[in-house]
Amino acid sequence: MIRRNALVAFMSVELMLNAANLALVAFAWHHANFDGQVASFFVMVVAAAEVVVGLAIIVSIYKTRRSTSVDNANLLNQ
């Protein structure tokens, strides 16, 4: 990772989850069954929970450090 911004890394994870959802739905449509769409629904539920927890962590780190840099977020070492 060249850019060490937590928000960019967070958006990248969300983009990967959306790509997985698209692939699951496309394969389900191609094979004419609903298994991929059900799996895609569960991925969206997990992604929504991840958004809530991830943004809360990023906001709390920003409040304490005034930066969203991943390099500066060594709060577990203290």
mmJSON file of the N, C-alpha and C atoms, coordinates in Angstrom:
{"data_MODEL":{"atom_site":{
"group_PDB":["ATOM","ATOM","ATOM","ATOM","ATOM","ATOM","ATOM","ATOM","ATOM","ATOM","ATOM","ATOM","ATOM","ATOM","ATOM","ATOM","ATOM","ATOM","ATOM","ATOM","ATOM","ATOM","ATOM","ATOM","ATOM","ATOM","ATOM","ATOM","ATOM","ATOM","ATOM","ATOM","ATOM","ATOM","ATOM","ATOM","ATOM","ATOM","ATOM","ATOM","ATOM","ATOM","ATOM","ATOM","ATOM","ATOM","ATOM","ATOM","ATOM","ATOM","ATOM","ATOM","ATOM","ATOM","ATOM","ATOM","ATOM","ATOM","ATOM","ATOM","ATOM","ATOM","ATOM","ATOM","ATOM","ATOM","ATOM","ATOM","ATOM","ATOM","ATOM","ATOM","ATOM","ATOM","ATOM","ATOM","ATOM","ATOM","ATOM","ATOM","ATOM","ATOM","ATOM","ATOM","ATOM","ATOM","ATOM","ATOM","ATOM","ATOM","ATOM","ATOM","ATOM","ATOM","ATOM","ATOM","ATOM","ATOM","ATOM","ATOM","ATOM","ATOM","ATOM","ATOM","ATOM","ATOM","ATOM","ATOM","ATOM","ATOM","ATOM","ATOM","ATOM","ATOM","ATOM","ATOM","ATOM","ATOM","ATOM","ATOM","ATOM","ATOM","ATOM","ATOM","ATOM","ATOM","ATOM","ATOM","ATOM","ATOM","ATOM","ATOM","ATOM","ATOM","ATOM","ATOM","ATOM","ATOM","ATOM","ATOM","ATOM","ATOM","ATOM","ATOM","ATOM","ATOM","ATOM","ATOM","ATOM","ATOM","ATOM","ATOM","ATOM","ATOM","ATOM","ATOM","ATOM","ATOM","ATOM","ATOM","ATOM","ATOM","ATOM","ATOM","ATOM","ATOM","ATOM","ATOM","ATOM","ATOM","ATOM","ATOM","ATOM","ATOM","ATOM","ATOM","ATOM","ATOM","ATOM","ATOM","ATOM","ATOM","ATOM","ATOM","ATOM","ATOM","ATOM","ATOM","ATOM","ATOM","ATOM","ATOM","ATOM","ATOM","ATOM","ATOM","ATOM","ATOM","ATOM","ATOM","ATOM","ATOM","ATOM","ATOM","ATOM","ATOM","ATOM","ATOM","ATOM","ATOM","ATOM","ATOM","ATOM","ATOM","ATOM","ATOM","ATOM","ATOM","ATOM","ATOM","ATOM","ATOM","ATOM","ATOM","ATOM","ATOM","ATOM","ATOM","ATOM","ATOM","ATOM","ATOM","ATOM","ATOM"],
"id":[1,2,3,4,5,6,7,8,9,10,11,12,13,14,15,16,17,18,19,20,21,22,23,24,25,26,27,28,29,30,31,32,33,34,35,36,37,38,39,40,41,42,43,44,45,46,47,48,49,50,51,52,53,54,55,56,57,58,59,60,61,62,63,64,65,66,67,68,69,70,71,72,73,74,75,76,77,78,79,80,81,82,83,84,85,86,87,88,89,90,91,92,93,94,95,96,97,98,99,100,101,102,103,104,105,106,107,108,109,110,111,112,113,114,115,116,117,118,119,120,121,122,123,124,125,126,127,128,129,130,131,132,133,134,135,136,137,138,139,140,141,142,143,144,145,146,147,148,149,150,151,152,153,154,155,156,157,158,159,160,161,162,163,164,165,166,167,168,169,170,171,172,173,174,175,176,177,178,179,180,181,182,183,184,185,186,187,188,189,190,191,192,193,194,195,196,197,198,199,200,201,202,203,204,205,206,207,208,209,210,211,212,213,214,215,216,217,218,219,220,221,222,223,224,225,226,227,228,229,230,231,232,233,234],
"type_symbol":["N","C","C","N","C","C","N","C","C","N","C","C","N","C","C","N","C","C","N","C","C","N","C","C","N","C","C","N","C","C","N","C","C","N","C","C","N","C","C","N","C","C","N","C","C","N","C","C","N","C","C","N","C","C","N","C","C","N","C","C","N","C","C","N","C","C","N","C","C","N","C","C","N","C","C","N","C","C","N","C","C","N","C","C","N","C","C","N","C","C","N","C","C","N","C","C","N","C","C","N","C","C","N","C","C","N","C","C","N","C","C","N","C","C","N","C","C","N","C","C","N","C","C","N","C","C","N","C","C","N","C","C","N","C","C","N","C","C","N","C","C","N","C","C","N","C","C","N","C","C","N","C","C","N","C","C","N","C","C","N","C","C","N","C","C","N","C","C","N","C","C","N","C","C","N","C","C","N","C","C","N","C","C","N","C","C","N","C","C","N","C","C","N","C","C","N","C","C","N","C","C","N","C","C","N","C","C","N","C","C","N","C","C","N","C","C","N","C","C","N","C","C","N","C","C","N","C","C","N","C","C","N","C","C"],
"label_atom_id":["N","CA","C","N","CA","C","N","CA","C","N","CA","C","N","CA","C","N","CA","C","N","CA","C","N","CA","C","N","CA","C","N","CA","C","N","CA","C","N","CA","C","N","CA","C","N","CA","C","N","CA","C","N","CA","C","N","CA","C","N","CA","C","N","CA","C","N","CA","C","N","CA","C","N","CA","C","N","CA","C","N","CA","C","N","CA","C","N","CA","C","N","CA","C","N","CA","C","N","CA","C","N","CA","C","N","CA","C","N","CA","C","N","CA","C","N","CA","C","N","CA","C","N","CA","C","N","CA","C","N","CA","C","N","CA","C","N","CA","C","N","CA","C","N","CA","C","N","CA","C","N","CA","C","N","CA","C","N","CA","C","N","CA","C","N","CA","C","N","CA","C","N","CA","C","N","CA","C","N","CA","C","N","CA","C","N","CA","C","N","CA","C","N","CA","C","N","CA","C","N","CA","C","N","CA","C","N","CA","C","N","CA","C","N","CA","C","N","CA","C","N","CA","C","N","CA","C","N","CA","C","N","CA","C","N","CA","C","N","CA","C","N","CA","C","N","CA","C","N","CA","C","N","CA","C","N","CA","C","N","CA","C","N","CA","C","N","CA","C","N","CA","C"],
"label_alt_id":[null,null,null,null,null,null,null,null,null,null,null,null,null,null,null,null,null,null,null,null,null,null,null,null,null,null,null,null,null,null,null,null,null,null,null,null,null,null,null,null,null,null,null,null,null,null,null,null,null,null,null,null,null,null,null,null,null,null,null,null,null,null,null,null,null,null,null,null,null,null,null,null,null,null,null,null,null,null,null,null,null,null,null,null,null,null,null,null,null,null,null,null,null,null,null,null,null,null,null,null,null,null,null,null,null,null,null,null,null,null,null,null,null,null,null,null,null,null,null,null,null,null,null,null,null,null,null,null,null,null,null,null,null,null,null,null,null,null,null,null,null,null,null,null,null,null,null,null,null,null,null,null,null,null,null,null,null,null,null,null,null,null,null,null,null,null,null,null,null,null,null,null,null,null,null,null,null,null,null,null,null,null,null,null,null,null,null,null,null,null,null,null,null,null,null,null,null,null,null,null,null,null,null,null,null,null,null,null,null,null,null,null,null,null,null,null,null,null,null,null,null,null,null,null,null,null,null,null,null,null,null,null,null,null],
"label_comp_id":["MET","MET","MET","ILE","ILE","ILE","ARG","ARG","ARG","ARG","ARG","ARG","ASN","ASN","ASN","ALA","ALA","ALA","LEU","LEU","LEU","VAL","VAL","VAL","ALA","ALA","ALA","PHE","PHE","PHE","MET","MET","MET","SER","SER","SER","VAL","VAL","VAL","GLU","GLU","GLU","LEU","LEU","LEU","MET","MET","MET","LEU","LEU","LEU","ASN","ASN","ASN","ALA","ALA","ALA","ALA","ALA","ALA","ASN","ASN","ASN","LEU","LEU","LEU","ALA","ALA","ALA","LEU","LEU","LEU","VAL","VAL","VAL","ALA","ALA","ALA","PHE","PHE","PHE","ALA","ALA","ALA","TRP","TRP","TRP","HIS","HIS","HIS","HIS","HIS","HIS","ALA","ALA","ALA","ASN","ASN","ASN","PHE","PHE","PHE","ASP","ASP","ASP","GLY","GLY","GLY","GLN","GLN","GLN","VAL","VAL","VAL","ALA","ALA","ALA","SER","SER","SER","PHE","PHE","PHE","PHE","PHE","PHE","VAL","VAL","VAL","MET","MET","MET","VAL","VAL","VAL","VAL","VAL","VAL","ALA","ALA","ALA","ALA","ALA","ALA","ALA","ALA","ALA","GLU","GLU","GLU","VAL","VAL","VAL","VAL","VAL","VAL","VAL","VAL","VAL","GLY","GLY","GLY","LEU","LEU","LEU","ALA","ALA","ALA","ILE","ILE","ILE","ILE","ILE","ILE","VAL","VAL","VAL","SER","SER","SER","ILE","ILE","ILE","TYR","TYR","TYR","LYS","LYS","LYS","THR","THR","THR","ARG","ARG","ARG","ARG","ARG","ARG","SER","SER","SER","THR","THR","THR","SER","SER","SER","VAL","VAL","VAL","ASP","ASP","ASP","ASN","ASN","ASN","ALA","ALA","ALA","ASN","ASN","ASN","LEU","LEU","LEU","LEU","LEU","LEU","ASN","ASN","ASN","GLN","GLN","GLN"],
"label_asym_id":["A","A","A","A","A","A","A","A","A","A","A","A","A","A","A","A","A","A","A","A","A","A","A","A","A","A","A","A","A","A","A","A","A","A","A","A","A","A","A","A","A","A","A","A","A","A","A","A","A","A","A","A","A","A","A","A","A","A","A","A","A","A","A","A","A","A","A","A","A","A","A","A","A","A","A","A","A","A","A","A","A","A","A","A","A","A","A","A","A","A","A","A","A","A","A","A","A","A","A","A","A","A","A","A","A","A","A","A","A","A","A","A","A","A","A","A","A","A","A","A","A","A","A","A","A","A","A","A","A","A","A","A","A","A","A","A","A","A","A","A","A","A","A","A","A","A","A","A","A","A","A","A","A","A","A","A","A","A","A","A","A","A","A","A","A","A","A","A","A","A","A","A","A","A","A","A","A","A","A","A","A","A","A","A","A","A","A","A","A","A","A","A","A","A","A","A","A","A","A","A","A","A","A","A","A","A","A","A","A","A","A","A","A","A","A","A","A","A","A","A","A","A","A","A","A","A","A","A","A","A","A","A","A","A"],
"label_entity_id":["1","1","1","1","1","1","1","1","1","1","1","1","1","1","1","1","1","1","1","1","1","1","1","1","1","1","1","1","1","1","1","1","1","1","1","1","1","1","1","1","1","1","1","1","1","1","1","1","1","1","1","1","1","1","1","1","1","1","1","1","1","1","1","1","1","1","1","1","1","1","1","1","1","1","1","1","1","1","1","1","1","1","1","1","1","1","1","1","1","1","1","1","1","1","1","1","1","1","1","1","1","1","1","1","1","1","1","1","1","1","1","1","1","1","1","1","1","1","1","1","1","1","1","1","1","1","1","1","1","1","1","1","1","1","1","1","1","1","1","1","1","1","1","1","1","1","1","1","1","1","1","1","1","1","1","1","1","1","1","1","1","1","1","1","1","1","1","1","1","1","1","1","1","1","1","1","1","1","1","1","1","1","1","1","1","1","1","1","1","1","1","1","1","1","1","1","1","1","1","1","1","1","1","1","1","1","1","1","1","1","1","1","1","1","1","1","1","1","1","1","1","1","1","1","1","1","1","1","1","1","1","1","1","1"],
"label_seq_id":[1,1,1,2,2,2,3,3,3,4,4,4,5,5,5,6,6,6,7,7,7,8,8,8,9,9,9,10,10,10,11,11,11,12,12,12,13,13,13,14,14,14,15,15,15,16,16,16,17,17,17,18,18,18,19,19,19,20,20,20,21,21,21,22,22,22,23,23,23,24,24,24,25,25,25,26,26,26,27,27,27,28,28,28,29,29,29,30,30,30,31,31,31,32,32,32,33,33,33,34,34,34,35,35,35,36,36,36,37,37,37,38,38,38,39,39,39,40,40,40,41,41,41,42,42,42,43,43,43,44,44,44,45,45,45,46,46,46,47,47,47,48,48,48,49,49,49,50,50,50,51,51,51,52,52,52,53,53,53,54,54,54,55,55,55,56,56,56,57,57,57,58,58,58,59,59,59,60,60,60,61,61,61,62,62,62,63,63,63,64,64,64,65,65,65,66,66,66,67,67,67,68,68,68,69,69,69,70,70,70,71,71,71,72,72,72,73,73,73,74,74,74,75,75,75,76,76,76,77,77,77,78,78,78],
"pdbx_PDB_ins_code":[null,null,null,null,null,null,null,null,null,null,null,null,null,null,null,null,null,null,null,null,null,null,null,null,null,null,null,null,null,null,null,null,null,null,null,null,null,null,null,null,null,null,null,null,null,null,null,null,null,null,null,null,null,null,null,null,null,null,null,null,null,null,null,null,null,null,null,null,null,null,null,null,null,null,null,null,null,null,null,null,null,null,null,null,null,null,null,null,null,null,null,null,null,null,null,null,null,null,null,null,null,null,null,null,null,null,null,null,null,null,null,null,null,null,null,null,null,null,null,null,null,null,null,null,null,null,null,null,null,null,null,null,null,null,null,null,null,null,null,null,null,null,null,null,null,null,null,null,null,null,null,null,null,null,null,null,null,null,null,null,null,null,null,null,null,null,null,null,null,null,null,null,null,null,null,null,null,null,null,null,null,null,null,null,null,null,null,null,null,null,null,null,null,null,null,null,null,null,null,null,null,null,null,null,null,null,null,null,null,null,null,null,null,null,null,null,null,null,null,null,null,null,null,null,null,null,null,null,null,null,null,null,null,null],
"Cartn_x":[0.832,0.0,0.875,0.68,1.436,0.748,-0.538,-1.286,-1.685,-1.335,-1.56,-2.754,-3.745,-4.924,-5.932,-6.464,-7.399,-8.699,-9.143,-10.393,-10.251,-9.101,-8.873,-8.815,-8.143,-8.091,-9.483,-10.276,-11.637,-12.508,-12.394,-13.158,-12.704,-11.426,-10.928,-11.527,-11.66,-12.29,-13.751,-14.433,-15.836,-15.969,-15.043,-15.066,-14.85,-13.97,-13.751,-14.99,-15.67,-16.896,-17.991,-18.085,-19.073,-18.743,-17.468,-17.078,-17.432,-17.242,-17.627,-19.141,-19.902,-21.365,-21.781,-21.158,-21.486,-21.178,-20.061,-19.701,-20.676,-21.061,-22.012,-23.361,-23.849,-25.15,-25.076,-23.977,-23.831,-23.785,-23.038,-22.988,-24.321,-25.032,-26.351,-27.321,-27.246,-28.124,-27.765,-26.484,-26.027,-26.469,-26.456,-26.823,-28.29,-29.028,-30.476,-30.838,-30.09,-30.473,-30.254,-30.729,-30.693,-29.6,-28.736,-27.714,-26.744,-26.332,-25.417,-26.06,-27.346,-28.027,-28.203,-28.434,-28.534,-27.17,-26.113,-24.767,-24.424,-24.848,-24.608,-25.346,-26.532,-27.272,-26.518,-25.967,-25.216,-23.925,-23.29,-22.098,-22.468,-23.619,-24.054,-24.352,-24.918,-25.19,-23.883,-22.902,-21.606,-20.913,-21.031,-20.415,-21.058,-22.359,-23.023,-22.544,-22.367,-21.849,-20.404,-19.638,-18.254,-18.17,-19.082,-19.105,-19.33,-20.252,-20.556,-19.35,-18.771,-17.639,-16.4,-16.135,-14.943,-14.957,-16.073,-16.15,-16.066,-16.619,-16.498,-15.041,-14.302,-12.879,-12.105,-12.373,-11.658,-11.956,-13.22,-13.58,-12.928,-12.881,-12.254,-10.745,-10.109,-8.676,-8.448,-9.326,-9.174,-9.345,-10.285,-10.493,-9.289,-8.613,-7.473,-6.188,-5.988,-4.716,-4.77,-5.957,-6.148,-5.512,-5.483,-4.942,-5.58,-5.791,-6.304,-5.225,-3.98,-2.869,-2.745,-2.534,-2.404,-1.091,-0.072,1.228,1.168,0.35,0.25,-0.726,-1.458,-2.467,-1.886,-0.982,-0.401,-0.958,-2.254,-2.905,-2.832,-2.661,-2.611,-1.267,-0.259,1.058,1.144,0.236,0.334,-0.323],
"Cartn_y":[-1.176,0.0,1.236,2.06,3.302,4.379,4.494,5.501,4.89,5.547,5.016,5.662,6.064,6.69,5.598,5.625,4.596,4.636,5.82,5.917,5.303,5.483,4.898,3.379,2.864,1.416,0.859,1.589,1.177,1.139,2.161,2.174,1.066,0.717,-0.365,-1.706,-1.927,-3.158,-3.21,-2.097,-2.04,-2.293,-1.774,-2.007,-3.48,-4.137,-5.574,-6.383,-6.004,-6.706,-6.509,-5.314,-5.082,-5.869,-6.019,-6.83,-8.299,-8.781,-10.16,-10.335,-9.342,-9.407,-9.469,-8.654,-8.649,-9.997,-10.588,-11.894,-12.973,-12.939,-13.924,-13.829,-12.616,-12.437,-12.82,-12.492,-12.839,-14.352,-15.053,-16.515,-17.144,-16.589,-17.107,-16.91,-15.771,-15.53,-16.471,-16.69,-17.556,-19.005,-19.475,-20.862,-21.003,-19.936,-19.917,-20.497,-20.11,-20.467,-19.255,-19.378,-18.23,-18.329,-19.326,-19.503,-18.322,-17.83,-16.697,-15.418,-15.26,-14.064,-14.096,-15.267,-15.402,-15.129,-15.66,-15.407,-13.928,-13.291,-11.865,-11.059,-11.48,-10.799,-10.875,-12.039,-12.181,-11.367,-11.258,-10.418,-8.959,-8.521,-7.141,-6.882,-7.864,-7.706,-7.568,-8.412,-8.327,-7.009,-6.557,-5.292,-4.115,-4.167,-3.089,-3.037,-4.202,-4.235,-3.744,-4.088,-3.641,-2.132,-1.548,-0.097,0.594,0.099,0.726,0.65,-0.527,-0.703,0.008,-0.125,0.488,2.002,2.61,4.065,4.568,3.813,4.207,4.181,3.179,3.093,4.235,4.496,5.563,6.923,7.168,8.448,8.6,7.531,7.638,7.849,7.219,7.456,8.887,9.386,10.759,11.768,11.49,12.41,12.473,11.343,11.345,11.8,11.456,11.734,12.854,13.274,14.285,13.868,12.573,12.042,10.685,10.351,9.034,8.17,8.526,7.751,6.425,5.368,4.05,3.951,4.634,4.588,5.209,6.22,6.903,6.23,5.244,4.606,3.41,3.662,2.59,2.646,2.746,2.891,1.611,0.453,-0.796,-1.004,-0.244,-0.395,0.3,1.154,1.946,1.265],
"Cartn_z":[0.0,0.0,0.0,-0.977,-1.04,-0.215,-0.368,0.399,1.733,2.802,4.142,4.838,4.09,4.666,5.022,6.231,6.68,5.897,5.507,4.743,3.351,2.724,1.4,1.508,2.54,2.741,3.022,3.789,4.112,2.848,2.014,0.764,-0.174,-0.15,-0.992,-0.587,0.706,1.181,0.748,0.855,0.421,-1.075,-1.856,-3.298,-3.62,-2.886,-3.096,-2.72,-1.648,-1.274,-2.321,-2.891,-3.947,-5.206,-5.519,-6.669,-6.447,-5.233,-4.913,-5.031,-4.574,-4.712,-6.174,-6.99,-8.416,-9.054,-8.703,-9.24,-8.772,-7.503,-6.991,-7.69,-7.872,-8.528,-10.005,-10.667,-12.084,-12.281,-11.437,-11.552,-11.204,-10.236,-9.895,-11.048,-11.692,-12.84,-14.002,-14.21,-15.304,-15.087,-13.848,-13.554,-13.151,-13.172,-12.917,-11.548,-10.516,-9.154,-8.252,-7.024,-6.115,-5.055,-5.142,-4.114,-4.067,-5.21,-5.248,-4.749,-4.998,-4.521,-3.01,-2.449,-0.998,-0.366,-0.949,-0.434,-0.542,-1.633,-1.802,-0.737,-0.371,0.692,2.013,2.331,3.572,3.542,2.384,2.262,2.494,1.993,2.221,3.692,4.39,5.82,6.595,6.28,6.951,6.611,5.362,4.964,5.694,5.918,6.658,8.103,8.708,10.076,10.11,9.082,9.009,8.849,8.109,7.933,9.265,10.044,11.331,12.265,12.393,13.308,12.782,11.494,10.905,10.974,10.648,10.729,12.166,13.102,14.512,14.956,14.528,14.874,14.223,12.96,12.253,12.87,13.231,13.842,15.208,15.993,17.314,17.195,16.222,16.003,15.529,14.657,14.188,15.324,16.235,17.354,18.277,18.472,19.389,18.72,17.446,16.775,15.745,15.342,14.297,12.969,12.722,11.472,11.214,9.938,9.591,8.965,9.185,8.646,9.397,8.663,9.259,10.037,9.581,10.269,11.661,11.844,13.133,14.098,13.635,14.456,15.207,16.128,16.939,18.353,18.456,19.761,20.591,19.959,20.703,21.402,21.033,21.647,22.993,23.296,24.523,25.692],
"occupancy":[1.0,1.0,1.0,1.0,1.0,1.0,1.0,1.0,1.0,1.0,1.0,1.0,1.0,1.0,1.0,1.0,1.0,1.0,1.0,1.0,1.0,1.0,1.0,1.0,1.0,1.0,1.0,1.0,1.0,1.0,1.0,1.0,1.0,1.0,1.0,1.0,1.0,1.0,1.0,1.0,1.0,1.0,1.0,1.0,1.0,1.0,1.0,1.0,1.0,1.0,1.0,1.0,1.0,1.0,1.0,1.0,1.0,1.0,1.0,1.0,1.0,1.0,1.0,1.0,1.0,1.0,1.0,1.0,1.0,1.0,1.0,1.0,1.0,1.0,1.0,1.0,1.0,1.0,1.0,1.0,1.0,1.0,1.0,1.0,1.0,1.0,1.0,1.0,1.0,1.0,1.0,1.0,1.0,1.0,1.0,1.0,1.0,1.0,1.0,1.0,1.0,1.0,1.0,1.0,1.0,1.0,1.0,1.0,1.0,1.0,1.0,1.0,1.0,1.0,1.0,1.0,1.0,1.0,1.0,1.0,1.0,1.0,1.0,1.0,1.0,1.0,1.0,1.0,1.0,1.0,1.0,1.0,1.0,1.0,1.0,1.0,1.0,1.0,1.0,1.0,1.0,1.0,1.0,1.0,1.0,1.0,1.0,1.0,1.0,1.0,1.0,1.0,1.0,1.0,1.0,1.0,1.0,1.0,1.0,1.0,1.0,1.0,1.0,1.0,1.0,1.0,1.0,1.0,1.0,1.0,1.0,1.0,1.0,1.0,1.0,1.0,1.0,1.0,1.0,1.0,1.0,1.0,1.0,1.0,1.0,1.0,1.0,1.0,1.0,1.0,1.0,1.0,1.0,1.0,1.0,1.0,1.0,1.0,1.0,1.0,1.0,1.0,1.0,1.0,1.0,1.0,1.0,1.0,1.0,1.0,1.0,1.0,1.0,1.0,1.0,1.0,1.0,1.0,1.0,1.0,1.0,1.0,1.0,1.0,1.0,1.0,1.0,1.0,1.0,1.0,1.0,1.0,1.0,1.0],
"B_iso_or_equiv":[0.0,0.0,0.0,0.0,0.0,0.0,0.0,0.0,0.0,0.0,0.0,0.0,0.0,0.0,0.0,0.0,0.0,0.0,0.0,0.0,0.0,0.0,0.0,0.0,0.0,0.0,0.0,0.0,0.0,0.0,0.0,0.0,0.0,0.0,0.0,0.0,0.0,0.0,0.0,0.0,0.0,0.0,0.0,0.0,0.0,0.0,0.0,0.0,0.0,0.0,0.0,0.0,0.0,0.0,0.0,0.0,0.0,0.0,0.0,0.0,0.0,0.0,0.0,0.0,0.0,0.0,0.0,0.0,0.0,0.0,0.0,0.0,0.0,0.0,0.0,0.0,0.0,0.0,0.0,0.0,0.0,0.0,0.0,0.0,0.0,0.0,0.0,0.0,0.0,0.0,0.0,0.0,0.0,0.0,0.0,0.0,0.0,0.0,0.0,0.0,0.0,0.0,0.0,0.0,0.0,0.0,0.0,0.0,0.0,0.0,0.0,0.0,0.0,0.0,0.0,0.0,0.0,0.0,0.0,0.0,0.0,0.0,0.0,0.0,0.0,0.0,0.0,0.0,0.0,0.0,0.0,0.0,0.0,0.0,0.0,0.0,0.0,0.0,0.0,0.0,0.0,0.0,0.0,0.0,0.0,0.0,0.0,0.0,0.0,0.0,0.0,0.0,0.0,0.0,0.0,0.0,0.0,0.0,0.0,0.0,0.0,0.0,0.0,0.0,0.0,0.0,0.0,0.0,0.0,0.0,0.0,0.0,0.0,0.0,0.0,0.0,0.0,0.0,0.0,0.0,0.0,0.0,0.0,0.0,0.0,0.0,0.0,0.0,0.0,0.0,0.0,0.0,0.0,0.0,0.0,0.0,0.0,0.0,0.0,0.0,0.0,0.0,0.0,0.0,0.0,0.0,0.0,0.0,0.0,0.0,0.0,0.0,0.0,0.0,0.0,0.0,0.0,0.0,0.0,0.0,0.0,0.0,0.0,0.0,0.0,0.0,0.0,0.0,0.0,0.0,0.0,0.0,0.0,0.0],
"pdbx_formal_charge":[null,null,null,null,null,null,null,null,null,null,null,null,null,null,null,null,null,null,null,null,null,null,null,null,null,null,null,null,null,null,null,null,null,null,null,null,null,null,null,null,null,null,null,null,null,null,null,null,null,null,null,null,null,null,null,null,null,null,null,null,null,null,null,null,null,null,null,null,null,null,null,null,null,null,null,null,null,null,null,null,null,null,null,null,null,null,null,null,null,null,null,null,null,null,null,null,null,null,null,null,null,null,null,null,null,null,null,null,null,null,null,null,null,null,null,null,null,null,null,null,null,null,null,null,null,null,null,null,null,null,null,null,null,null,null,null,null,null,null,null,null,null,null,null,null,null,null,null,null,null,null,null,null,null,null,null,null,null,null,null,null,null,null,null,null,null,null,null,null,null,null,null,null,null,null,null,null,null,null,null,null,null,null,null,null,null,null,null,null,null,null,null,null,null,null,null,null,null,null,null,null,null,null,null,null,null,null,null,null,null,null,null,null,null,null,null,null,null,null,null,null,null,null,null,null,null,null,null,null,null,null,null,null,null],
"auth_seq_id":[1,1,1,2,2,2,3,3,3,4,4,4,5,5,5,6,6,6,7,7,7,8,8,8,9,9,9,10,10,10,11,11,11,12,12,12,13,13,13,14,14,14,15,15,15,16,16,16,17,17,17,18,18,18,19,19,19,20,20,20,21,21,21,22,22,22,23,23,23,24,24,24,25,25,25,26,26,26,27,27,27,28,28,28,29,29,29,30,30,30,31,31,31,32,32,32,33,33,33,34,34,34,35,35,35,36,36,36,37,37,37,38,38,38,39,39,39,40,40,40,41,41,41,42,42,42,43,43,43,44,44,44,45,45,45,46,46,46,47,47,47,48,48,48,49,49,49,50,50,50,51,51,51,52,52,52,53,53,53,54,54,54,55,55,55,56,56,56,57,57,57,58,58,58,59,59,59,60,60,60,61,61,61,62,62,62,63,63,63,64,64,64,65,65,65,66,66,66,67,67,67,68,68,68,69,69,69,70,70,70,71,71,71,72,72,72,73,73,73,74,74,74,75,75,75,76,76,76,77,77,77,78,78,78],
"auth_comp_id":["MET","MET","MET","ILE","ILE","ILE","ARG","ARG","ARG","ARG","ARG","ARG","ASN","ASN","ASN","ALA","ALA","ALA","LEU","LEU","LEU","VAL","VAL","VAL","ALA","ALA","ALA","PHE","PHE","PHE","MET","MET","MET","SER","SER","SER","VAL","VAL","VAL","GLU","GLU","GLU","LEU","LEU","LEU","MET","MET","MET","LEU","LEU","LEU","ASN","ASN","ASN","ALA","ALA","ALA","ALA","ALA","ALA","ASN","ASN","ASN","LEU","LEU","LEU","ALA","ALA","ALA","LEU","LEU","LEU","VAL","VAL","VAL","ALA","ALA","ALA","PHE","PHE","PHE","ALA","ALA","ALA","TRP","TRP","TRP","HIS","HIS","HIS","HIS","HIS","HIS","ALA","ALA","ALA","ASN","ASN","ASN","PHE","PHE","PHE","ASP","ASP","ASP","GLY","GLY","GLY","GLN","GLN","GLN","VAL","VAL","VAL","ALA","ALA","ALA","SER","SER","SER","PHE","PHE","PHE","PHE","PHE","PHE","VAL","VAL","VAL","MET","MET","MET","VAL","VAL","VAL","VAL","VAL","VAL","ALA","ALA","ALA","ALA","ALA","ALA","ALA","ALA","ALA","GLU","GLU","GLU","VAL","VAL","VAL","VAL","VAL","VAL","VAL","VAL","VAL","GLY","GLY","GLY","LEU","LEU","LEU","ALA","ALA","ALA","ILE","ILE","ILE","ILE","ILE","ILE","VAL","VAL","VAL","SER","SER","SER","ILE","ILE","ILE","TYR","TYR","TYR","LYS","LYS","LYS","THR","THR","THR","ARG","ARG","ARG","ARG","ARG","ARG","SER","SER","SER","THR","THR","THR","SER","SER","SER","VAL","VAL","VAL","ASP","ASP","ASP","ASN","ASN","ASN","ALA","ALA","ALA","ASN","ASN","ASN","LEU","LEU","LEU","LEU","LEU","LEU","ASN","ASN","ASN","GLN","GLN","GLN"],
"auth_asym_id":["A","A","A","A","A","A","A","A","A","A","A","A","A","A","A","A","A","A","A","A","A","A","A","A","A","A","A","A","A","A","A","A","A","A","A","A","A","A","A","A","A","A","A","A","A","A","A","A","A","A","A","A","A","A","A","A","A","A","A","A","A","A","A","A","A","A","A","A","A","A","A","A","A","A","A","A","A","A","A","A","A","A","A","A","A","A","A","A","A","A","A","A","A","A","A","A","A","A","A","A","A","A","A","A","A","A","A","A","A","A","A","A","A","A","A","A","A","A","A","A","A","A","A","A","A","A","A","A","A","A","A","A","A","A","A","A","A","A","A","A","A","A","A","A","A","A","A","A","A","A","A","A","A","A","A","A","A","A","A","A","A","A","A","A","A","A","A","A","A","A","A","A","A","A","A","A","A","A","A","A","A","A","A","A","A","A","A","A","A","A","A","A","A","A","A","A","A","A","A","A","A","A","A","A","A","A","A","A","A","A","A","A","A","A","A","A","A","A","A","A","A","A","A","A","A","A","A","A","A","A","A","A","A","A"],
"auth_atom_id":["N","CA","C","N","CA","C","N","CA","C","N","CA","C","N","CA","C","N","CA","C","N","CA","C","N","CA","C","N","CA","C","N","CA","C","N","CA","C","N","CA","C","N","CA","C","N","CA","C","N","CA","C","N","CA","C","N","CA","C","N","CA","C","N","CA","C","N","CA","C","N","CA","C","N","CA","C","N","CA","C","N","CA","C","N","CA","C","N","CA","C","N","CA","C","N","CA","C","N","CA","C","N","CA","C","N","CA","C","N","CA","C","N","CA","C","N","CA","C","N","CA","C","N","CA","C","N","CA","C","N","CA","C","N","CA","C","N","CA","C","N","CA","C","N","CA","C","N","CA","C","N","CA","C","N","CA","C","N","CA","C","N","CA","C","N","CA","C","N","CA","C","N","CA","C","N","CA","C","N","CA","C","N","CA","C","N","CA","C","N","CA","C","N","CA","C","N","CA","C","N","CA","C","N","CA","C","N","CA","C","N","CA","C","N","CA","C","N","CA","C","N","CA","C","N","CA","C","N","CA","C","N","CA","C","N","CA","C","N","CA","C","N","CA","C","N","CA","C","N","CA","C","N","CA","C","N","CA","C","N","CA","C","N","CA","C","N","CA","C","N","CA","C"],
"pdbx_PDB_model_num":[1,1,1,1,1,1,1,1,1,1,1,1,1,1,1,1,1,1,1,1,1,1,1,1,1,1,1,1,1,1,1,1,1,1,1,1,1,1,1,1,1,1,1,1,1,1,1,1,1,1,1,1,1,1,1,1,1,1,1,1,1,1,1,1,1,1,1,1,1,1,1,1,1,1,1,1,1,1,1,1,1,1,1,1,1,1,1,1,1,1,1,1,1,1,1,1,1,1,1,1,1,1,1,1,1,1,1,1,1,1,1,1,1,1,1,1,1,1,1,1,1,1,1,1,1,1,1,1,1,1,1,1,1,1,1,1,1,1,1,1,1,1,1,1,1,1,1,1,1,1,1,1,1,1,1,1,1,1,1,1,1,1,1,1,1,1,1,1,1,1,1,1,1,1,1,1,1,1,1,1,1,1,1,1,1,1,1,1,1,1,1,1,1,1,1,1,1,1,1,1,1,1,1,1,1,1,1,1,1,1,1,1,1,1,1,1,1,1,1,1,1,1,1,1,1,1,1,1,1,1,1,1,1,1]
}}}
